[in-house]
Amino acid sequence: MIRMGAWTPIRREALGGRGVWALLAALIALYPSCGTSKSTSGTDAGATDVGVLDLLISEVGNEAASPDSSGDATGPGGILSRCRFDESAATARAVLAVSVDGVVVLVMSDGTTREVYRFTAARPAAGTSFWIRLQPIGEDIFAIGTWWGTFDPAIPCALVDGRLACPETDRWVRITRSGEVIGDITQRSIRSSANIGSTMPPDADAGMPGLSAPVAPTPADPASVTWIFPPGLSPMSRAIDSQGWFISVLRDDYAAWVYRSPDAMSDWTRLGASMGQVEEVQVSNIAGTYLVSARGTLSFFVPTQIWRDDAPPGREPDLLQNSVQLVRPETGVVDVIPYGDDISVNLSMDGLCAVNWEPTPTGRLLTIYDLTINGAKRAFLSETIGIGRPNSLWWQDSSAS
């Protein structure tokens, strides 16, 4: 196991290329036992290591100054971020659960990882789909594995009323923060392509209650508000975020920006980088951190947004076509996430951390962003392209201040 060192800002360009993978190969040779530390609790009997979770990565591409790890590990304004991973092993607790290729892994607050569950037959026969979802249940999580397709020769797929009906198996595993598996039930059924996906587990089995989701407050209707925009800009969208700010994506002939205002009429302030050649921009907010996802005109068969490409010097867009940004005005963070087909950014409930599986030439990197410091991110696990889409879930930490 390679222990994580001090917090490492990693340049985006440093994550690709042969040099990094040569370094990883050298580290594996030096530390053949590194990777995830495995827990036998709840792991299926007879499961074998498929080797997709390759390595804990520490201090790769460290070309920028790192915060002093000897201090209190706080960002601007004394904010303590859970994704700094500063806690000692004696007090380590799970802060993040991830799933990839049939394996559930806990990322601990001291920077180590633990494999806690491996689903059987994570690599089913050709033509079968498999994925894992992670959902909170009280202080624990459910890892829900779903197999759907022709993995059972005795029950082939068939067309029923124009829909493909196939055998489906759903396994529900309840995992505690310590990595203990306290419930494991399996349901089998025949489902069509229109309703693929598991339902709630039975209340009586293994003491596992049904899922419950918090009810979010109903946001105000943007249409009921009088909006007055800065001269020369027209709105692409408008919304009211979770903190009561009025948010609008405004554009001119060359670029679009996310703006926010306290009253929808004045003090409009830009958030993040400018975007060009975009068809739609989605903005979400958690605890003061904004996730800005733009889809470019080339992603649409008939785009409706018309842009000029002769921007005068100084007015060129920062980003073109598809892009994803993390923006936290309180700390001055504007991070641009490398764009790929599997973009699935997950923000922690305090808005201070974000996680994403980011594309590499041979697979993906589990990458965590510390949103108290601009440009600070850390790669944890690399994986070759496996089966299903990787998932992640920040642990709801009711005990943390």
C-alpha positions as CSV (number, residue, x, y, z in Angstrom):
1,M,0.0,0.0,0.0
2,I,1.3,3.4,-0.9
3,R,0.4,5.9,1.7
4,M,-0.9,9.2,0.5
5,G,1.5,12.1,1.0
6,A,0.8,15.8,1.3
7,W,-2.0,17.3,-0.7
8,T,-0.9,17.3,-4.4
9,P,-2.2,19.8,-6.9
10,I,-2.0,17.9,-10.3
11,R,-1.9,19.7,-13.6
12,R,-4.5,18.5,-16.0
13,E,-1.9,17.8,-18.7
14,A,0.3,15.8,-16.3
15,L,-2.3,13.0,-16.1
16,G,-2.0,11.8,-19.6
17,G,0.9,10.4,-21.7
18,R,3.3,7.6,-21.5
19,G,5.4,9.1,-18.7
20,V,2.7,8.7,-16.1
21,W,2.0,5.1,-17.0
22,A,5.7,4.3,-17.0
23,L,5.8,5.7,-13.5
24,L,2.8,3.7,-12.4
25,A,4.4,0.5,-13.8
26,A,7.6,1.3,-11.8
27,L,5.6,1.9,-8.6
28,I,3.7,-1.4,-9.1
29,A,7.0,-3.2,-9.5
30,L,8.3,-1.6,-6.3
31,Y,5.1,-2.1,-4.3
32,P,3.4,-5.3,-5.6
33,S,0.9,-5.3,-2.7
34,C,-0.3,-1.8,-3.3
35,G,-3.9,-1.1,-4.5
36,T,-6.9,-1.4,-2.4
37,S,-6.7,-3.0,1.0
38,K,-9.2,-5.8,1.0
39,S,-11.8,-6.7,3.6
40,T,-13.2,-10.2,3.5
41,S,-16.4,-9.0,5.3
42,G,-19.3,-9.4,2.9
43,T,-17.1,-10.4,-0.1
44,D,-18.6,-13.2,-2.2
45,A,-17.0,-16.6,-1.6
46,G,-14.7,-17.6,-4.4
47,A,-14.4,-14.1,-5.9
48,T,-11.1,-13.5,-7.7
49,D,-9.2,-10.3,-8.2
50,V,-9.9,-9.1,-11.7
51,G,-7.1,-6.5,-11.3
52,V,-9.0,-3.4,-12.6
53,L,-8.2,-1.3,-9.5
54,D,-4.5,-0.8,-10.1
55,L,-2.9,1.6,-7.8
56,L,-3.1,4.3,-5.2
57,I,-1.5,7.3,-6.8
58,S,0.5,9.8,-4.7
59,E,2.3,13.0,-5.8
60,V,2.0,12.4,-9.6
61,G,2.8,15.5,-11.6
62,N,3.6,17.6,-8.6
63,E,4.8,20.7,-10.4
64,A,2.8,23.2,-8.4
65,A,3.4,24.3,-4.8
66,S,1.5,22.1,-2.3
67,P,-0.1,23.4,0.8
68,D,2.0,22.8,3.9
69,S,0.9,19.4,5.3
70,S,2.3,20.3,8.7
71,G,-0.3,22.9,9.3
72,D,-4.0,22.6,10.1
73,A,-4.8,21.8,6.5
74,T,-7.3,24.5,6.1
75,G,-8.1,26.6,3.0
76,P,-8.9,30.3,2.7
77,G,-10.9,31.5,5.7
78,G,-9.8,28.5,7.8
79,I,-12.1,26.1,6.0
80,L,-11.3,22.4,6.8
81,S,-11.9,20.2,3.8
82,R,-12.8,16.5,4.2
83,C,-11.0,15.8,0.9
84,R,-7.6,16.8,2.3
85,F,-7.4,13.3,3.9
86,D,-5.3,14.6,6.9
87,E,-6.7,12.3,9.7
88,S,-4.4,9.7,11.2
89,A,-5.2,6.0,10.7
90,A,-6.4,5.8,14.3
91,T,-9.3,8.1,13.6
92,A,-9.9,7.3,9.9
93,R,-13.4,6.9,8.7
94,A,-15.1,6.4,5.4
95,V,-15.8,9.6,3.5
96,L,-16.5,8.3,0.0
97,A,-17.8,5.0,-1.5
98,V,-17.0,4.2,-5.1
99,S,-18.0,1.3,-7.3
100,V,-16.2,0.1,-10.4
101,D,-16.3,-3.2,-12.4
102,G,-18.1,-5.1,-9.6
103,V,-16.1,-3.8,-6.7
104,V,-17.2,-1.5,-3.9
105,V,-14.3,0.5,-2.4
106,L,-14.3,2.9,0.6
107,V,-12.0,5.9,0.5
108,M,-11.0,6.7,4.1
109,S,-10.3,10.1,5.7
110,D,-6.6,9.3,6.0
111,G,-6.2,8.7,2.3
112,T,-6.2,4.9,2.3
113,T,-8.8,2.7,0.5
114,R,-10.5,-0.5,1.4
115,E,-12.2,-3.0,-0.9
116,V,-15.3,-4.1,1.1
117,Y,-17.5,-6.0,-1.4
118,R,-17.1,-7.8,-4.7
119,F,-20.2,-8.8,-6.6
120,T,-20.2,-12.3,-8.1
121,A,-20.1,-12.6,-11.9
122,A,-19.2,-8.9,-12.4
123,R,-18.2,-9.9,-15.9
124,P,-21.2,-11.7,-17.3
125,A,-21.6,-13.2,-20.8
126,A,-21.6,-11.0,-23.9
127,G,-24.8,-9.2,-24.5
128,T,-25.5,-8.8,-20.8
129,S,-25.5,-5.4,-18.9
130,F,-24.2,-5.0,-15.4
131,W,-23.9,-2.0,-13.2
132,I,-23.8,-0.9,-9.6
133,R,-25.6,2.0,-8.0
134,L,-24.9,3.5,-4.6
135,Q,-27.7,5.0,-2.5
136,P,-27.7,6.3,1.1
137,I,-29.8,4.5,3.8
138,G,-29.5,6.2,7.2
139,E,-25.9,6.1,8.3
140,D,-25.2,3.2,5.8
141,I,-25.2,2.8,2.1
142,F,-26.9,0.3,-0.3
143,A,-24.7,-1.0,-3.1
144,I,-27.2,-2.3,-5.7
145,G,-25.8,-4.6,-8.4
146,T,-28.0,-5.3,-11.4
147,W,-27.5,-8.0,-14.1
148,W,-29.8,-7.9,-17.1
149,G,-29.6,-9.9,-20.3
150,T,-28.8,-13.4,-21.6
151,F,-26.6,-14.5,-18.7
152,D,-29.0,-17.4,-17.9
153,P,-29.2,-19.8,-21.0
154,A,-32.3,-21.4,-19.6
155,I,-34.3,-18.1,-19.7
156,P,-33.5,-16.4,-23.0
157,C,-34.4,-12.9,-23.9
158,A,-37.6,-12.4,-26.0
159,L,-39.5,-9.6,-27.6
160,V,-42.8,-8.9,-25.7
161,D,-45.1,-6.3,-27.2
162,G,-42.2,-4.7,-29.0
163,R,-39.9,-4.6,-25.9
164,L,-37.0,-6.8,-25.1
165,A,-37.7,-8.9,-22.0
166,C,-34.8,-10.5,-20.2
167,P,-33.9,-12.2,-16.9
168,E,-32.8,-9.6,-14.3
169,T,-31.0,-10.2,-11.0
170,D,-30.7,-7.5,-8.4
171,R,-28.5,-7.8,-5.4
172,W,-28.9,-5.4,-2.5
173,V,-25.9,-5.1,-0.1
174,R,-26.0,-2.9,3.0
175,I,-22.6,-1.6,4.0
176,T,-21.7,0.3,7.2
177,R,-19.2,3.0,7.5
178,S,-16.7,0.5,9.0
179,G,-17.0,-1.6,5.9
180,E,-19.2,-4.3,7.5
181,V,-21.8,-6.0,5.3
182,I,-24.9,-6.3,7.4
183,G,-27.4,-7.4,4.8
184,D,-27.2,-9.2,1.4
185,I,-30.4,-10.2,-0.5
186,T,-31.0,-11.1,-4.1
187,Q,-34.2,-10.7,-6.2
188,R,-34.8,-12.3,-9.6
189,S,-37.4,-11.3,-12.2
190,I,-38.2,-10.9,-15.8
191,R,-38.0,-7.2,-16.9
192,S,-38.3,-5.5,-20.2
193,S,-36.1,-2.8,-21.6
194,A,-38.7,-0.3,-20.5
195,N,-38.5,-1.1,-16.8
196,I,-35.0,-2.4,-16.3
197,G,-33.8,-1.6,-12.8
198,S,-34.5,-3.0,-9.3
199,T,-37.3,-2.0,-7.0
200,M,-37.2,-1.6,-3.2
201,P,-35.9,-4.6,-1.3
202,P,-38.3,-6.5,0.9
203,D,-38.5,-5.1,4.4
204,A,-38.3,-8.5,6.1
205,D,-35.2,-9.8,4.4
206,A,-32.0,-9.5,6.4
207,G,-33.5,-6.6,8.4
208,M,-33.0,-4.3,5.4
209,P,-35.6,-1.5,5.2
210,G,-36.8,0.0,2.0
211,L,-35.1,3.0,0.6
212,S,-36.0,6.5,1.8
213,A,-34.9,9.7,0.1
214,P,-34.9,13.2,1.6
215,V,-37.5,15.5,0.2
216,A,-36.0,18.6,-1.3
217,P,-37.8,22.0,-0.8
218,T,-39.7,23.2,-3.8
219,P,-37.6,26.0,-5.5
220,A,-39.2,29.3,-6.4
221,D,-40.6,29.7,-9.9
222,P,-38.2,31.8,-12.0
223,A,-41.1,32.8,-14.2
224,S,-42.7,34.7,-11.3
225,V,-39.6,37.0,-10.9
226,T,-38.9,40.2,-12.8
227,W,-35.5,39.8,-14.4
228,I,-33.4,42.8,-15.6
229,F,-30.2,41.8,-17.3
230,P,-27.0,43.8,-18.1
231,P,-27.1,45.7,-21.4
232,G,-25.9,43.8,-24.4
233,L,-26.5,40.3,-22.9
234,S,-29.5,38.0,-23.6
235,P,-30.5,35.0,-21.4
236,M,-30.1,31.4,-22.4
237,S,-31.6,30.1,-19.1
238,R,-32.5,31.4,-15.7
239,A,-33.0,29.7,-12.3
240,I,-33.0,30.2,-8.5
241,D,-30.3,28.2,-6.8
242,S,-30.4,26.4,-3.4
243,Q,-29.0,29.4,-1.6
244,G,-31.6,31.8,-3.0
245,W,-29.3,33.4,-5.6
246,F,-30.8,34.3,-9.0
247,I,-28.8,32.5,-11.7
248,S,-28.8,33.1,-15.4
249,V,-26.7,32.0,-18.4
250,L,-26.2,35.1,-20.4
251,R,-24.6,35.5,-23.8
252,D,-23.4,37.9,-26.5
253,D,-22.5,37.1,-30.1
254,Y,-19.3,35.3,-29.1
255,A,-19.6,33.7,-25.6
256,A,-21.8,32.8,-22.7
257,W,-21.2,33.2,-19.0
258,V,-23.0,32.1,-15.8
259,Y,-24.1,35.1,-13.8
260,R,-25.7,35.5,-10.4
261,S,-27.5,38.3,-8.7
262,P,-29.1,38.8,-5.2
263,D,-32.3,40.2,-6.7
264,A,-32.4,39.3,-10.4
265,M,-32.0,42.9,-11.3
266,S,-28.6,44.3,-10.1
267,D,-25.1,43.3,-9.0
268,W,-24.8,40.6,-11.7
269,T,-21.5,38.8,-11.1
270,R,-19.8,36.3,-13.5
271,L,-19.1,32.8,-12.3
272,G,-16.5,30.7,-13.9
273,A,-15.0,30.7,-17.4
274,S,-16.7,31.9,-20.6
275,M,-18.1,29.3,-23.0
276,G,-18.4,29.5,-26.8
277,Q,-20.3,27.5,-29.4
278,V,-22.7,26.0,-26.8
279,E,-26.3,25.0,-27.2
280,E,-27.2,24.5,-23.6
281,V,-25.7,25.1,-20.2
282,Q,-26.9,23.5,-17.0
283,V,-26.0,24.9,-13.6
284,S,-26.5,23.2,-10.2
285,N,-25.5,24.3,-6.7
286,I,-24.6,22.5,-3.5
287,A,-23.7,24.5,-0.5
288,G,-22.1,27.4,-2.5
289,T,-20.3,25.3,-5.1
290,Y,-21.6,25.4,-8.7
291,L,-21.3,22.6,-11.3
292,V,-21.5,24.1,-14.8
293,S,-22.1,21.6,-17.6
294,A,-22.1,22.9,-21.2
295,R,-23.1,20.9,-24.2
296,G,-21.8,22.3,-27.5
297,T,-23.7,22.9,-30.8
298,L,-21.9,19.9,-32.4
299,S,-23.7,17.6,-29.9
300,F,-27.1,18.5,-31.4
301,F,-28.6,17.5,-34.8
302,V,-30.2,20.9,-35.3
303,P,-28.7,23.5,-32.9
304,T,-30.6,26.7,-32.3
305,Q,-27.9,28.9,-30.8
306,I,-26.0,30.9,-33.4
307,W,-22.5,32.1,-32.7
308,R,-19.9,34.3,-34.4
309,D,-16.4,32.9,-34.6
310,D,-14.6,36.2,-35.3
311,A,-14.3,37.4,-31.7
312,P,-12.0,40.4,-31.4
313,P,-8.8,40.0,-29.4
314,G,-9.5,39.7,-25.7
315,R,-13.1,38.5,-26.2
316,E,-12.4,34.9,-27.3
317,P,-14.3,32.2,-25.2
318,D,-12.2,30.4,-22.6
319,L,-14.0,27.0,-23.4
320,L,-15.4,25.7,-26.7
321,Q,-18.2,23.2,-27.2
322,N,-18.6,20.6,-24.3
323,S,-17.1,21.5,-21.0
324,V,-17.6,21.0,-17.2
325,Q,-16.6,23.5,-14.6
326,L,-16.5,23.5,-10.8
327,V,-16.9,27.0,-9.4
328,R,-16.9,28.0,-5.7
329,P,-17.0,31.9,-5.4
330,E,-16.3,31.8,-1.7
331,T,-12.8,30.4,-2.2
332,G,-12.2,31.7,-5.7
333,V,-12.0,28.2,-7.2
334,V,-12.6,27.7,-10.9
335,D,-11.6,24.2,-12.0
336,V,-12.2,22.8,-15.5
337,I,-12.7,19.1,-15.5
338,P,-11.2,17.1,-18.4
339,Y,-14.2,16.2,-20.6
340,G,-15.0,12.6,-21.4
341,D,-17.9,10.3,-22.2
342,D,-18.2,9.2,-18.5
343,I,-18.4,12.6,-16.9
344,S,-20.3,12.0,-13.6
345,V,-19.2,14.7,-11.1
346,N,-20.4,14.1,-7.5
347,L,-20.3,17.0,-5.0
348,S,-20.1,16.4,-1.3
349,M,-23.0,17.9,0.8
350,D,-20.7,20.6,2.2
351,G,-19.7,21.7,-1.3
352,L,-16.0,21.5,-0.5
353,C,-15.1,18.3,-2.4
354,A,-15.9,16.8,-5.8
355,V,-15.1,13.4,-7.3
356,N,-15.1,12.2,-10.9
357,W,-13.8,9.2,-12.8
358,E,-11.7,11.0,-15.5
359,P,-10.6,9.6,-18.8
360,T,-7.1,8.5,-19.6
361,P,-5.6,6.8,-22.7
362,T,-6.1,3.3,-21.1
363,G,-8.9,3.8,-18.6
364,R,-10.1,6.2,-15.9
365,L,-8.7,7.9,-12.8
366,L,-10.7,8.4,-9.6
367,T,-9.9,12.1,-9.1
368,I,-11.0,14.2,-6.1
369,Y,-11.0,18.0,-6.2
370,D,-10.5,20.1,-3.0
371,L,-12.7,23.2,-3.6
372,T,-11.0,25.2,-0.9
373,I,-7.9,25.7,-3.1
374,N,-7.9,26.6,-6.7
375,G,-6.4,23.9,-9.0
376,A,-5.9,21.3,-6.2
377,K,-6.9,17.8,-7.1
378,R,-5.7,14.3,-6.3
379,A,-5.8,11.0,-8.2
380,F,-6.6,8.0,-6.1
381,L,-7.3,4.9,-8.2
382,S,-6.7,4.0,-11.8
383,E,-8.7,1.4,-13.6
384,T,-8.7,-0.1,-17.0
385,I,-12.0,0.1,-18.9
386,G,-14.2,-2.5,-17.1
387,I,-17.9,-3.2,-17.3
388,G,-20.6,-0.7,-16.3
389,R,-20.2,2.9,-15.4
390,P,-18.2,3.8,-12.3
391,N,-20.3,5.3,-9.5
392,S,-19.5,7.3,-6.3
393,L,-21.2,8.5,-3.2
394,W,-20.0,10.9,-0.5
395,W,-20.8,9.6,2.9
396,Q,-23.2,11.8,4.8
397,D,-21.1,12.7,7.9
398,S,-23.5,13.6,10.7
399,S,-20.7,13.4,13.3
400,A,-18.4,15.9,11.5
401,S,-18.5,19.6,12.4
